[in-house]
Amino acid sequence: MNGGSGLKIVAIGGGTGLSAMLRGLKACTGNITAVVTVADDGGGSGVLRSDLGMLPPGDIRNCILALCNTEPIMEKLLNYRFPEGSMAGQSFGNLFIAALTGVTGSFGTAVRRFSEVLAITGRVLPVTEEDVRLEAEFENGARVTGESKIFAFKREQKCAIKRVSLTPERPTAHPEVLRAIEDADLITLGPGSLYTSVIPNLLVGGVTEALTASRALKVYICNLMTQEGETEGYTAHDHVRALLLHSAPGVADICLTSDTPIPRGELARYAAESAAATRVDEELFSREGIGLRRADLASVKGGVVRHDPRRLALALYGIIRAERPRGGHLDISDEATMRWLQERIGEEA
């Protein structure tokens, strides 16, 4: 498929989970809009945010690279991190976006120009162009501001996150984000860190309202593993409950979880970091009016459990085929089309 054709997908999130999923989806459709949180204030992005007063480019850079159609050397160049000096740890791609922001006078325009240079499939949008900060409130009443501070603060407080919020509250959404949600056939939330990558998008003015009004099929992709500093002990239903607490009923129709067995060795390594495979509590989902789907989604590489981009893309197409067999801009109701999708993204038919 060429860019601009196929099922209209809006993928909402941030972090490595979103960019990994995009690598699988781009083989199936040219109509991808990635909506990315801009609450990050750590690492190289945090330095640029502090020094230049710009929005954090890191998650957006990763999503653009996931959708790009350029030579591998260009991807290596844009991911290159300077090893020493005043720019130690900073990526060239972040600096590229920073320079474009200065040239164009707008972070949103810089992201668009960067995408054009790399001829990406689809587009990447910051959820807002306002300078936002993420604040976490804990069950003991303590609060901390700054996405990068939440992990350490939670360990210090030794209690769970109660809710997160943005400062300023309800910043204005990028107008193209709301239009993309309105026009979508499929909307995904996640995978990614629940409180710092997924939920912040729902706190931007108009996004939750657009999601609840959308007639698209909306799928929340639950994390494979719990995350120290955010979701220790969480079940799949706990993830969904937190999602709804920060938004409204109707933001998701289906929760997609994995049934891939995780090897004992990897489980032990995760347990040492206070993490575990996310338990699926099927009996609780009917209370929220959200359907539950399970599929073989996980892969283990280098001791890290991740969503496999190809399996995830196939699972999403399988869901929309079952739920909306002739909806959208790609007829995926027949076996021949599904075989084509499998071949396209490298799976066996």
Residue frames as qw, qx, qy, qz and C-alpha x, y, z in Angstrom:
[[0.000, 0.887, 0.463, 0.000, 0.00, 0.00, 0.00],
 [0.363, 0.437, -0.035, 0.822, 1.13, 3.53, -0.65],
 [0.119, -0.205, -0.476, 0.847, 0.91, 6.34, 1.90],
 [0.348, 0.102, 0.002, -0.932, -2.59, 7.71, 2.35],
 [0.679, -0.047, -0.537, -0.498, -4.42, 4.44, 1.62],
 [0.474, -0.067, -0.849, 0.225, -5.86, 1.80, 3.90],
 [0.482, -0.668, -0.563, 0.066, -7.56, 1.69, 7.26],
 [0.020, 0.750, -0.159, 0.642, -7.48, 5.02, 9.14],
 [0.749, -0.360, -0.467, 0.303, -5.68, 4.34, 12.41],
 [0.103, -0.828, 0.245, -0.494, -5.00, 6.78, 15.25],
 [0.791, -0.131, -0.488, 0.344, -2.39, 5.45, 17.71],
 [0.248, -0.857, 0.094, -0.442, -2.25, 7.33, 21.02],
 [0.876, -0.405, -0.131, 0.227, 0.56, 7.01, 23.54],
 [0.053, 0.905, -0.405, 0.120, 4.28, 7.60, 23.93],
 [0.567, -0.530, 0.630, -0.007, 7.51, 5.91, 24.87],
 [0.034, -0.345, 0.870, 0.352, 8.98, 2.82, 23.23],
 [0.433, 0.283, 0.836, -0.182, 5.68, 0.92, 23.22],
 [0.486, 0.737, 0.220, -0.415, 4.01, 3.24, 20.72],
 [0.227, 0.713, -0.529, -0.399, 6.97, 3.46, 18.35],
 [0.235, -0.186, 0.947, 0.114, 7.37, -0.34, 18.33],
 [0.499, 0.464, 0.689, -0.245, 3.71, -0.85, 17.42],
 [0.388, 0.778, -0.064, -0.490, 3.97, 1.66, 14.58],
 [0.027, -0.487, 0.788, 0.375, 6.63, -0.47, 12.88],
 [0.292, 0.184, 0.937, 0.048, 4.08, -3.24, 12.48],
 [0.362, 0.690, 0.503, -0.374, 1.13, -1.06, 11.49],
 [0.155, 0.703, -0.282, -0.634, 2.94, 0.90, 8.78],
 [0.127, -0.149, 0.890, 0.412, 3.18, -2.23, 6.62],
 [0.180, 0.449, 0.875, -0.032, -0.61, -2.47, 6.54],
 [0.130, 0.879, 0.456, 0.045, -1.83, 1.09, 6.00],
 [0.413, 0.299, 0.011, 0.860, -0.59, 4.50, 4.97],
 [0.290, -0.690, -0.220, -0.625, -3.28, 6.21, 7.05],
 [0.655, -0.378, -0.504, 0.416, -1.58, 6.25, 10.45],
 [0.059, -0.799, 0.120, -0.586, -1.71, 9.21, 12.82],
 [0.640, -0.192, -0.567, 0.481, 0.50, 8.80, 15.88],
 [0.269, -0.845, -0.056, -0.459, -0.59, 11.08, 18.75],
 [0.693, 0.074, -0.491, 0.523, 2.27, 11.52, 21.19],
 [0.482, -0.821, -0.260, 0.162, 2.42, 12.86, 24.74],
 [0.419, 0.644, -0.194, 0.610, 4.70, 15.85, 25.40],
 [0.584, -0.784, 0.011, -0.212, 4.95, 15.59, 29.19],
 [0.889, -0.031, -0.161, 0.427, 8.46, 14.09, 29.22],
 [0.063, -0.966, 0.186, -0.166, 11.03, 16.16, 31.12],
 [0.737, -0.510, 0.408, 0.178, 13.91, 13.71, 31.52],
 [0.776, 0.092, 0.435, 0.447, 17.01, 12.72, 29.55],
 [0.348, 0.028, 0.356, 0.867, 18.05, 14.58, 26.42],
 [0.070, -0.665, -0.562, -0.487, 14.53, 15.83, 25.83],
 [0.439, -0.803, -0.344, 0.211, 14.47, 17.35, 29.30],
 [0.491, -0.353, 0.117, 0.788, 17.75, 19.18, 28.67],
 [0.159, 0.283, 0.479, 0.816, 16.44, 20.73, 25.46],
 [0.265, -0.756, -0.558, -0.216, 13.19, 21.59, 27.18],
 [0.494, -0.724, -0.203, 0.437, 15.06, 23.39, 29.94],
 [0.443, -0.294, 0.251, 0.809, 17.70, 25.08, 27.78],
 [0.069, 0.105, 0.529, 0.839, 15.58, 26.07, 24.76],
 [0.384, 0.237, 0.386, -0.805, 12.06, 26.20, 26.17],
 [0.501, 0.166, -0.597, -0.604, 10.84, 23.75, 23.52],
 [0.893, -0.146, 0.123, -0.408, 8.60, 20.72, 23.84],
 [0.531, -0.420, 0.728, 0.101, 10.34, 17.36, 24.42],
 [0.567, 0.500, -0.432, -0.491, 11.24, 15.77, 21.06],
 [0.167, -0.368, 0.915, 0.000, 12.36, 12.27, 22.14],
 [0.530, 0.254, 0.777, -0.224, 9.14, 10.25, 21.90],
 [0.562, 0.728, 0.091, -0.382, 8.14, 12.08, 18.74],
 [0.170, 0.665, -0.674, -0.273, 11.54, 11.37, 17.17],
 [0.310, -0.143, 0.939, -0.031, 11.17, 7.66, 17.93],
 [0.584, 0.487, 0.578, -0.297, 7.70, 7.54, 16.35],
 [0.446, 0.784, -0.213, -0.377, 8.88, 9.36, 13.23],
 [0.024, 0.529, -0.830, -0.176, 11.79, 6.95, 12.86],
 [0.480, 0.095, 0.855, -0.171, 9.42, 4.00, 13.30],
 [0.581, 0.649, 0.427, -0.244, 7.36, 5.28, 10.36],
 [0.112, 0.766, -0.389, -0.500, 10.22, 6.45, 8.15],
 [0.898, 0.357, 0.251, 0.062, 11.12, 4.94, 4.80],
 [0.215, 0.898, -0.383, -0.006, 14.76, 5.90, 4.55],
 [0.686, 0.375, -0.589, 0.207, 18.15, 4.23, 4.53],
 [0.789, -0.467, -0.351, 0.191, 19.30, 2.46, 7.73],
 [0.543, 0.078, -0.197, 0.813, 22.29, 4.80, 7.97],
 [0.139, -0.526, -0.087, -0.834, 19.94, 7.77, 8.32],
 [0.722, -0.580, -0.280, -0.252, 18.13, 6.10, 11.21],
 [0.789, -0.211, -0.272, 0.509, 21.46, 5.37, 12.88],
 [0.300, 0.330, -0.059, 0.893, 22.49, 8.98, 12.38],
 [0.360, -0.579, -0.140, -0.718, 19.31, 10.39, 13.92],
 [0.828, -0.506, -0.227, -0.085, 19.55, 7.98, 16.88],
 [0.661, 0.250, -0.372, 0.602, 23.24, 8.73, 17.44],
 [0.476, -0.867, -0.146, -0.007, 23.96, 10.01, 20.95],
 [0.308, 0.761, -0.407, 0.401, 27.01, 12.12, 21.62],
 [0.813, -0.200, -0.494, 0.236, 29.25, 10.27, 24.10],
 [0.550, -0.367, -0.288, 0.693, 30.91, 13.21, 25.85],
 [0.168, 0.175, 0.102, 0.965, 31.19, 16.94, 26.24],
 [0.275, 0.120, 0.306, -0.903, 28.34, 19.38, 26.78],
 [0.682, 0.127, -0.284, -0.662, 26.09, 17.31, 24.48],
 [0.067, 0.181, -0.974, 0.116, 26.77, 13.97, 26.18],
 [0.239, 0.297, 0.871, -0.310, 23.70, 11.75, 25.95],
 [0.425, 0.570, 0.126, -0.692, 21.93, 14.01, 23.48],
 [0.651, 0.280, 0.661, 0.245, 20.70, 12.45, 20.22],
 [0.168, -0.105, 0.421, 0.885, 21.32, 14.03, 16.84],
 [0.075, -0.511, -0.743, -0.426, 17.65, 13.58, 15.96],
 [0.271, -0.771, -0.472, 0.330, 16.59, 15.66, 18.97],
 [0.268, -0.500, 0.131, 0.813, 18.99, 18.41, 17.90],
 [0.115, 0.197, 0.670, 0.706, 17.61, 18.24, 14.35],
 [0.165, -0.713, -0.660, -0.168, 14.08, 18.85, 15.65],
 [0.337, -0.713, -0.233, 0.569, 15.34, 21.61, 17.94],
 [0.239, -0.240, 0.362, 0.869, 17.01, 23.36, 14.99],
 [0.016, -0.405, -0.715, -0.569, 13.86, 23.01, 12.87],
 [0.242, -0.768, -0.562, 0.191, 11.81, 24.47, 15.72],
 [0.286, -0.594, 0.013, 0.752, 14.11, 27.51, 15.70],
 [0.154, -0.029, 0.577, 0.802, 13.96, 27.85, 11.92],
 [0.147, -0.467, -0.727, -0.481, 10.19, 27.44, 11.59],
 [0.193, -0.304, 0.254, -0.898, 9.20, 29.09, 14.86],
 [0.783, -0.181, 0.075, -0.591, 6.84, 26.26, 15.79],
 [0.374, -0.297, 0.874, -0.090, 7.38, 22.83, 17.32],
 [0.719, 0.365, 0.534, -0.255, 4.39, 21.42, 15.41],
 [0.579, 0.774, -0.168, -0.194, 5.73, 22.75, 12.11],
 [0.024, -0.656, 0.754, 0.030, 9.17, 21.36, 12.91],
 [0.580, -0.041, 0.800, -0.147, 7.71, 17.90, 13.49],
 [0.721, 0.589, 0.288, -0.224, 5.86, 18.10, 10.18],
 [0.386, 0.815, -0.412, -0.130, 8.97, 19.21, 8.27],
 [0.270, -0.479, 0.834, -0.049, 11.08, 16.50, 9.93],
 [0.701, 0.207, 0.656, -0.189, 8.47, 13.93, 8.86],
 [0.642, 0.739, 0.018, -0.204, 8.57, 15.24, 5.29],
 [0.089, 0.750, -0.647, -0.101, 12.37, 15.00, 5.15],
 [0.292, -0.261, 0.918, -0.066, 12.17, 11.32, 6.12],
 [0.514, 0.069, -0.569, -0.638, 9.14, 10.60, 3.90],
 [0.231, -0.063, 0.877, -0.417, 7.33, 8.77, 6.66],
 [0.279, -0.346, -0.816, -0.370, 4.24, 6.60, 6.27],
 [0.368, -0.739, -0.563, 0.045, 1.42, 8.50, 7.95],
 [0.074, 0.724, -0.141, 0.671, 2.07, 11.40, 10.32],
 [0.537, -0.293, -0.595, 0.521, 3.11, 12.13, 13.89],
 [0.145, -0.746, -0.151, -0.632, 1.42, 14.83, 16.00],
 [0.139, 0.066, -0.657, 0.738, 2.14, 16.20, 19.47],
 [0.148, -0.592, -0.791, 0.036, -1.09, 15.90, 21.43],
 [0.085, -0.962, -0.230, 0.119, -0.73, 19.57, 22.37],
 [0.560, 0.517, -0.111, 0.638, 1.72, 22.36, 21.58],
 [0.356, -0.850, 0.097, -0.375, 1.41, 23.86, 25.06],
 [0.296, 0.443, -0.722, 0.441, 4.21, 23.54, 27.61],
 [0.786, -0.442, -0.158, -0.402, 2.71, 20.99, 30.01],
 [0.040, 0.437, -0.814, 0.381, 4.01, 19.36, 33.18],
 [0.710, -0.245, -0.622, -0.224, 2.82, 16.08, 34.65],
 [0.261, -0.461, 0.561, -0.636, 1.95, 15.93, 38.34],
 [0.584, -0.151, -0.794, -0.070, 1.32, 12.74, 40.31],
 [0.493, -0.493, 0.312, -0.645, -0.75, 12.51, 43.47],
 [0.354, 0.127, -0.917, 0.132, -0.20, 9.51, 45.73],
 [0.554, -0.499, -0.631, -0.216, -2.61, 7.73, 48.03],
 [0.516, -0.440, -0.454, 0.578, -1.01, 9.34, 51.08],
 [0.027, 0.949, 0.263, -0.174, -1.69, 12.81, 49.69],
 [0.414, -0.538, 0.352, 0.645, 1.89, 13.55, 48.62],
 [0.613, 0.768, 0.171, -0.073, 2.44, 15.16, 45.21],
 [0.496, -0.406, 0.424, 0.640, 5.35, 15.50, 42.81],
 [0.519, 0.797, 0.053, -0.302, 5.65, 17.48, 39.58],
 [0.149, 0.680, -0.659, -0.285, 7.74, 16.23, 36.68],
 [0.935, 0.161, -0.194, -0.250, 7.37, 12.99, 34.75],
 [0.617, 0.427, -0.595, 0.286, 11.00, 12.06, 35.37],
 [0.107, -0.418, 0.627, -0.648, 10.58, 12.39, 39.15],
 [0.789, -0.221, -0.051, -0.571, 7.57, 10.10, 39.60],
 [0.849, 0.079, -0.518, 0.061, 9.45, 6.79, 39.71],
 [0.413, 0.201, -0.604, 0.651, 11.89, 7.78, 42.46],
 [0.325, -0.291, 0.272, -0.858, 9.24, 9.66, 44.43],
 [0.842, -0.175, -0.257, -0.440, 6.91, 6.66, 44.40],
 [0.757, 0.051, -0.580, 0.298, 9.64, 4.42, 45.79],
 [0.149, 0.253, -0.482, 0.826, 10.31, 6.99, 48.50],
 [0.520, -0.229, 0.126, -0.813, 6.64, 7.30, 49.45],
 [0.004, -0.040, 0.996, -0.085, 6.06, 3.53, 49.27],
 [0.429, 0.444, 0.627, -0.476, 2.47, 3.94, 48.18],
 [0.462, 0.409, 0.689, 0.380, 0.47, 3.81, 44.97],
 [0.001, 0.022, 0.248, 0.969, -0.31, 6.57, 42.51],
 [0.291, 0.496, 0.650, -0.497, -3.84, 7.88, 43.04],
 [0.522, 0.773, 0.359, 0.036, -4.08, 10.02, 39.93],
 [0.474, -0.119, 0.228, 0.842, -2.04, 12.20, 37.59],
 [0.226, 0.889, 0.349, -0.194, -2.83, 15.64, 36.19],
 [0.569, 0.388, 0.175, 0.703, -1.39, 18.23, 33.83],
 [0.171, -0.804, -0.160, 0.547, -0.29, 21.77, 34.55],
 [0.405, 0.004, 0.199, -0.893, -1.87, 23.80, 33.07],
 [0.489, 0.223, 0.802, -0.259, -5.07, 21.78, 33.33],
 [0.587, 0.591, 0.552, -0.031, -6.77, 20.78, 30.09],
 [0.141, -0.497, 0.392, 0.761, -4.30, 22.35, 27.64],
 [0.636, 0.548, -0.029, -0.542, -5.58, 22.89, 24.11],
 [0.799, 0.051, 0.567, 0.194, -5.27, 19.84, 21.86],
 [0.116, -0.276, 0.596, 0.745, -3.52, 20.05, 18.52],
 [0.609, 0.342, 0.102, -0.708, -6.49, 20.62, 16.16],
 [0.552, 0.348, -0.672, -0.350, -5.34, 17.88, 13.78],
 [0.004, 0.096, -0.948, 0.303, -5.46, 15.38, 16.65],
 [0.454, 0.288, 0.558, -0.632, -9.18, 15.95, 17.18],
 [0.624, 0.468, -0.248, -0.574, -9.88, 15.77, 13.45],
 [0.332, 0.330, -0.877, -0.106, -7.93, 12.52, 13.14],
 [0.189, 0.063, 0.879, -0.433, -9.90, 10.96, 16.02],
 [0.560, 0.398, 0.261, -0.678, -13.19, 12.02, 14.43],
 [0.627, 0.521, -0.379, -0.438, -12.20, 10.48, 11.09],
 [0.072, -0.430, 0.900, -0.026, -10.61, 7.25, 12.37],
 [0.790, -0.030, -0.498, -0.356, -11.67, 3.66, 11.74],
 [0.840, -0.269, -0.401, 0.246, -9.50, 2.26, 14.56],
 [0.094, -0.834, 0.314, -0.444, -8.06, 4.06, 17.60],
 [0.814, -0.112, -0.487, 0.297, -5.46, 2.46, 19.84],
 [0.335, -0.859, 0.245, -0.299, -4.36, 3.50, 23.32],
 [0.624, -0.533, 0.568, 0.056, -0.95, 2.17, 24.32],
 [0.804, -0.426, -0.326, 0.258, 1.03, 0.07, 24.76],
 [0.315, 0.554, -0.275, 0.720, 3.22, 2.10, 27.08],
 [0.215, -0.084, -0.652, 0.722, 3.66, 3.36, 30.61],
 [0.108, -0.666, -0.733, -0.082, 0.13, 3.81, 31.93],
 [0.231, -0.849, -0.321, 0.350, 0.53, 7.01, 33.96],
 [0.259, -0.663, 0.240, 0.660, 3.31, 8.72, 32.01],
 [0.140, -0.140, 0.694, 0.692, 2.77, 7.72, 28.36],
 [0.043, -0.424, -0.827, -0.367, -0.92, 6.89, 27.85],
 [0.170, -0.737, -0.604, 0.251, -3.06, 8.76, 30.39],
 [0.190, -0.484, -0.005, 0.854, -1.44, 12.21, 29.87],
 [0.012, 0.119, 0.619, 0.777, -2.94, 12.30, 26.37],
 [0.219, -0.586, -0.758, -0.182, -6.44, 11.90, 27.83],
 [0.301, -0.654, -0.386, 0.577, -5.95, 14.94, 30.07],
 [0.157, -0.102, 0.302, 0.935, -5.55, 17.31, 27.12],
 [0.389, 0.407, 0.324, -0.761, -8.64, 19.39, 26.44],
 [0.643, 0.429, -0.189, -0.605, -11.03, 17.77, 23.97],
 [0.253, 0.342, -0.890, -0.167, -9.26, 14.42, 23.58],
 [0.188, 0.130, 0.917, -0.328, -11.49, 12.38, 25.92],
 [0.497, 0.495, 0.310, -0.642, -14.59, 14.05, 24.48],
 [0.470, 0.519, -0.510, -0.499, -13.45, 13.27, 20.93],
 [0.098, 0.190, -0.977, -0.007, -12.79, 9.64, 21.86],
 [0.308, 0.274, 0.794, -0.446, -16.19, 9.11, 23.47],
 [0.520, 0.582, 0.106, -0.616, -17.91, 10.72, 20.47],
 [0.187, 0.471, -0.736, -0.449, -15.91, 8.73, 17.91],
 [0.907, 0.129, 0.078, -0.394, -17.58, 5.87, 16.06],
 [0.465, 0.533, -0.706, 0.026, -14.21, 4.18, 15.53],
 [0.907, -0.273, -0.317, 0.055, -13.35, 0.89, 17.20],
 [0.078, -0.822, 0.420, -0.377, -11.23, 1.83, 20.25],
 [0.924, -0.084, -0.344, 0.144, -8.73, -0.68, 21.63],
 [0.322, -0.833, 0.418, -0.167, -6.65, -0.29, 24.78],
 [0.808, 0.291, -0.486, 0.163, -3.50, -2.41, 24.47],
 [0.683, -0.717, 0.097, -0.094, -2.60, -3.51, 27.98],
 [0.073, 0.745, -0.657, 0.084, 1.03, -3.74, 29.05],
 [0.796, 0.108, -0.595, -0.014, 2.57, -7.20, 29.11],
 [0.592, -0.130, -0.574, 0.550, 4.33, -6.59, 32.40],
 [0.317, -0.909, -0.259, 0.077, 3.64, -4.39, 35.40],
 [0.471, 0.616, -0.160, 0.611, 6.04, -1.48, 35.84],
 [0.549, -0.411, -0.412, 0.601, 7.97, -0.58, 38.95],
 [0.161, -0.198, -0.067, 0.965, 7.23, 2.99, 39.97],
 [0.367, -0.001, -0.268, -0.891, 3.83, 3.01, 38.28],
 [0.773, -0.065, -0.247, -0.581, 1.79, -0.19, 38.26],
 [0.108, 0.250, -0.930, 0.246, 3.22, -2.75, 40.70],
 [0.225, 0.183, 0.870, -0.398, 0.60, -5.40, 41.41],
 [0.493, 0.356, -0.012, -0.793, -1.82, -4.10, 38.76],
 [0.553, 0.260, 0.787, 0.087, -4.06, -6.51, 36.89],
 [0.180, 0.279, 0.579, 0.745, -5.37, -5.79, 33.38],
 [0.186, -0.777, -0.574, -0.179, -8.59, -4.56, 34.95],
 [0.416, -0.697, -0.159, 0.561, -6.63, -2.20, 37.22],
 [0.313, -0.088, 0.388, 0.862, -5.05, -0.66, 34.11],
 [0.033, -0.516, -0.636, -0.574, -8.48, -0.12, 32.55],
 [0.344, -0.783, -0.495, 0.155, -9.92, 1.26, 35.76],
 [0.384, -0.525, 0.025, 0.759, -7.11, 3.86, 35.99],
 [0.190, 0.159, 0.543, 0.802, -7.69, 4.74, 32.34],
 [0.175, -0.666, -0.627, -0.364, -11.40, 5.38, 32.98],
 [0.418, -0.693, -0.358, 0.466, -10.71, 7.30, 36.20],
 [0.274, -0.441, 0.178, 0.836, -8.77, 9.85, 34.15],
 [0.066, -0.024, -0.589, -0.805, -11.20, 9.99, 31.22],
 [0.605, 0.103, 0.221, -0.758, -14.78, 8.78, 30.76],
 [0.660, 0.167, 0.731, -0.053, -16.76, 5.68, 29.81],
 [0.660, 0.708, 0.233, -0.097, -16.52, 5.12, 26.07],
 [0.046, 0.834, -0.488, -0.253, -12.84, 5.87, 25.55],
 [0.037, 0.347, -0.919, -0.184, -12.22, 2.17, 24.90],
 [0.822, 0.028, -0.180, -0.539, -14.39, -0.64, 23.56],
 [0.971, 0.027, -0.229, 0.070, -11.91, -3.50, 23.93],
 [0.361, -0.773, 0.522, 0.014, -8.89, -4.31, 26.08],
 [0.851, 0.391, -0.350, 0.010, -6.30, -6.39, 24.21],
 [0.538, -0.669, 0.506, -0.077, -4.07, -8.56, 26.39],
 [0.431, 0.505, -0.738, -0.122, -1.41, -11.17, 25.72],
 [0.921, -0.265, 0.172, -0.229, -1.60, -14.89, 26.45],
 [0.656, 0.533, -0.501, 0.187, 2.01, -15.61, 25.46],
 [0.847, -0.477, -0.143, 0.188, 3.75, -17.74, 28.12],
 [0.085, 0.894, -0.382, 0.216, 6.71, -15.84, 29.61],
 [0.758, 0.163, -0.569, 0.274, 9.78, -18.01, 30.37],
 [0.685, -0.654, -0.281, 0.158, 10.56, -18.50, 34.07],
 [0.631, -0.089, -0.050, 0.769, 13.99, -16.95, 33.74],
 [0.082, 0.445, 0.194, 0.870, 12.56, -13.69, 32.44],
 [0.514, -0.708, -0.358, -0.326, 9.85, -13.68, 35.11],
 [0.735, -0.463, -0.238, 0.436, 12.53, -14.03, 37.78],
 [0.434, 0.114, 0.046, 0.893, 14.52, -11.14, 36.34],
 [0.181, -0.582, -0.282, -0.742, 11.44, -8.93, 36.30],
 [0.661, -0.638, -0.393, -0.029, 10.51, -10.00, 39.83],
 [0.640, -0.215, -0.196, 0.711, 13.90, -8.72, 41.01],
 [0.105, 0.128, 0.092, 0.982, 12.75, -5.29, 39.78],
 [0.250, 0.324, 0.602, -0.686, 9.31, -5.54, 41.44],
 [0.515, 0.314, -0.297, -0.740, 7.58, -6.32, 38.14],
 [0.460, 0.057, 0.883, -0.081, 5.50, -9.27, 36.97],
 [0.007, -0.234, -0.764, -0.602, 3.40, -10.47, 34.06],
 [0.382, -0.053, 0.113, -0.916, 0.12, -8.55, 34.02],
 [0.179, 0.200, 0.948, -0.173, -2.60, -10.85, 35.33],
 [0.304, -0.156, -0.472, -0.812, -5.82, -10.91, 33.31],
 [0.196, 0.203, 0.779, -0.560, -8.90, -10.89, 35.56],
 [0.067, -0.224, -0.721, -0.652, -11.55, -11.70, 32.97],
 [0.187, -0.592, -0.781, 0.067, -14.56, -11.71, 35.30],
 [0.172, -0.607, -0.296, 0.717, -14.18, -7.98, 36.12],
 [0.157, -0.058, 0.429, 0.888, -14.28, -6.57, 32.61],
 [0.071, -0.562, -0.738, -0.366, -18.03, -6.85, 32.12],
 [0.248, -0.716, -0.446, 0.475, -18.47, -4.26, 34.88],
 [0.154, -0.526, 0.165, 0.820, -16.85, -1.59, 32.73],
 [0.645, 0.662, 0.254, -0.285, -18.67, -2.48, 29.52],
 [0.188, 0.745, -0.575, -0.282, -15.34, -3.21, 27.85],
 [0.973, 0.179, -0.106, -0.103, -14.67, -6.35, 25.86],
 [0.469, -0.641, 0.590, 0.146, -11.59, -8.48, 26.51],
 [0.862, 0.472, -0.179, -0.051, -9.48, -10.07, 23.77],
 [0.600, -0.592, 0.504, 0.189, -6.38, -12.20, 24.19],
 [0.790, 0.596, -0.142, 0.011, -3.71, -13.04, 21.62],
 [0.842, -0.179, 0.082, 0.502, -0.12, -14.26, 21.30],
 [0.196, 0.968, 0.051, 0.149, 1.58, -10.85, 21.38],
 [0.425, -0.840, 0.320, 0.106, 4.84, -11.08, 23.33],
 [0.819, 0.405, -0.285, 0.289, 8.42, -11.69, 22.34],
 [0.636, -0.730, 0.138, 0.207, 11.50, -11.92, 24.53],
 [0.695, 0.564, -0.132, 0.426, 14.78, -10.46, 23.32],
 [0.331, 0.466, -0.433, 0.697, 17.81, -9.82, 25.46],
 [0.267, -0.249, -0.762, 0.535, 15.83, -10.65, 28.58],
 [0.214, 0.199, 0.162, -0.942, 13.24, -7.93, 27.81],
 [0.266, 0.462, 0.846, -0.001, 9.56, -8.77, 27.27],
 [0.132, 0.327, -0.147, -0.924, 8.03, -6.63, 24.53],
 [0.688, 0.515, 0.360, -0.363, 5.03, -6.59, 22.22],
 [0.484, -0.002, 0.660, 0.574, 5.98, -8.09, 18.89],
 [0.222, 0.411, -0.094, -0.879, 5.04, -5.41, 16.30],
 [0.311, 0.074, -0.758, -0.569, 3.94, -7.94, 13.67],
 [0.211, -0.326, -0.915, 0.107, 1.80, -10.04, 16.00],
 [0.037, 0.480, 0.452, -0.751, 0.23, -6.92, 17.49],
 [0.269, 0.295, -0.328, -0.856, -0.66, -5.53, 14.06],
 [0.332, -0.086, -0.864, -0.369, -2.26, -8.81, 13.04],
 [0.139, -0.395, -0.816, 0.398, -4.21, -9.00, 16.30],
 [0.147, 0.441, 0.195, -0.864, -5.57, -5.48, 15.80],
 [0.363, 0.190, -0.544, -0.732, -6.63, -6.26, 12.25],
 [0.270, -0.188, -0.942, -0.061, -8.21, -9.47, 13.45],
 [0.001, -0.433, -0.638, 0.637, -10.23, -7.55, 16.04],
 [0.289, 0.424, -0.026, -0.858, -11.52, -4.96, 13.63],
 [0.313, 0.073, -0.796, -0.513, -12.29, -7.67, 11.11],
 [0.202, -0.314, -0.916, 0.149, -14.42, -9.48, 13.69],
 [0.004, -0.531, -0.509, 0.678, -16.09, -6.33, 15.03],
 [0.353, 0.724, 0.032, -0.591, -16.48, -4.26, 11.87],
 [0.721, 0.049, 0.612, 0.321, -16.01, -6.67, 8.94],
 [0.470, 0.540, 0.436, 0.545, -16.77, -4.15, 6.22],
 [0.155, -0.956, -0.160, 0.189, -16.10, -0.88, 7.98],
 [0.404, -0.675, 0.314, 0.532, -13.40, 1.62, 7.14],
 [0.395, 0.767, -0.305, -0.402, -11.30, 2.14, 4.06],
 [0.200, 0.400, -0.881, -0.155, -9.93, -1.39, 3.70],
 [0.881, -0.102, -0.118, -0.447, -12.15, -4.43, 3.27],
 [0.052, 0.453, -0.869, 0.191, -10.57, -7.05, 5.53],
 [0.773, -0.075, 0.308, -0.549, -13.56, -9.34, 5.65],
 [0.933, 0.280, -0.174, -0.145, -12.11, -12.07, 3.41],
 [0.874, -0.353, 0.217, 0.254, -9.37, -14.61, 4.01],
 [0.708, 0.465, 0.108, 0.520, -7.33, -13.44, 1.01],
 [0.024, 0.874, -0.107, 0.474, -6.91, -9.98, 2.50],
 [0.677, -0.686, 0.249, -0.094, -5.87, -11.39, 5.87],
 [0.906, 0.005, 0.199, 0.373, -3.31, -13.61, 4.15],
 [0.452, 0.707, 0.020, 0.543, -2.02, -10.55, 2.32],
 [0.318, -0.874, 0.174, -0.323, -1.67, -8.73, 5.65],
 [0.866, -0.422, 0.241, 0.122, 0.22, -11.65, 7.16],
 [0.800, 0.284, 0.166, 0.502, 2.63, -11.77, 4.23],
 [0.189, 0.863, 0.010, 0.468, 2.99, -7.99, 4.25],
 [0.339, -0.817, 0.331, -0.328, 4.20, -7.84, 7.83],
 [0.256, 0.551, -0.784, 0.132, 6.32, -10.96, 7.68],
 [0.594, -0.186, 0.668, -0.407, 4.18, -13.55, 9.44],
 [0.062, -0.012, 0.951, 0.302, 3.41, -17.01, 8.10],
 [0.522, -0.094, -0.297, -0.794, 0.01, -17.32, 6.40]]
